[in-house]
Amino acid sequence: MYHSTQGRPTRQGHKGIPEGLFEEEQGLDGFYGPVSHLIKERPSTRWNSIEGNLKPRMFDLVKHLKNDVSASEVSGLTGQRLFYNNDLTVSSLWILPGVNPDQLESRRNADGDWMYFCHSGRGQVLSEYGVLDFTPGTYLVMPKCIGHTFFVKEPAHFLLIENRTSHFREPDRGIVGRHAPWDPNALVKPDLEGLYELMRKEKIDVRTVRIKHVDELTTIGYDDCVYDVQGWKGDLFPYTLHMDHIMPIMSHRVHLPPSVHTTFAARGFVVCSFLPRPMEEDKDALRVPFYHQNIDYDEILFYHDGDFFSRDNLHAGMMSFHPAGFPHGPHPKAMERVKTKTHTDEKAVMIDSRWPLKRDEALARFEVGDYWKSWKKK
Ligand SMILES: [Fe+2]
């Protein structure tokens, strides 16, 4: 389709919006495809009623407590399922200490890759490839069918993303080159020597493997430890990337679309990281996320850490859901607060799914009521 205009549009998206008017971006393909910017008298989020299930939602995962262990065997391995479709599952998972080191188990997912995002806690994860450390802010990518064992001395809370129809890959880097927003050298590879050092020191022995396949569990046992690799080579292995090693892409002149914050891509969804950065400097630049309709993608945003100025009553551990094509954008107070801000100080993980996400029934326990009303001026 050709680029076209009607009426009085702006010259540059997200900039020079006439005083008192609002810009709304409507885009296909996660804003990579055809996009239009509409200059409106009023934001589309000014609704006073929504009848039906399709609406923006907010959840508080802090309510998913450590002792909230489900009776199901599968959820013992994967945690509490939150959202799912054919391509992905998003869960909230606690890994707790207390298991004797000589009775630890290996976990293996035959249904897809797992990406663990560490929200709190720290520890190590062991695999045949070596040991990896994790702290809050670590993405841990565990390819399909690779057995691994968590070793923690304090409770660790993860957002767990299961990739069911593809494998995680780096984002399309386009014109920013191969080393932005993260350098491939920032990926941490497993340490094989460190694995055996840790196992010796902590007297770790792993003789049981629990495998998830078509969402059923199978357990296999061994007479000796499953970790006995003396060496390996190849380009398949688990790895970590810490948020601190992602260099956010920005323009000092204009607000860039969320796609520049893509950290990992997969079939049917992307995982993005929103990180602290300076605000745009141009006087007429929009400095808050624009009102938008992401017409093809359901958006999940998990608030990990920092000061979430763009929303009221928001704390770390909360998660928002904005269904595809549903208009959303900054809250009224954010427009005021942003005037005195010189930088953002929030860390969040966004999962954008090309196909609609279903909500697990359990999510209702964590839902914060009336979030859809939160754009109303108070
Ligand atoms: Fe959005």
Residues whose N, C-alpha, C, O or C-beta is under 5 A from the ligand:
A	BS01	LIG	E299
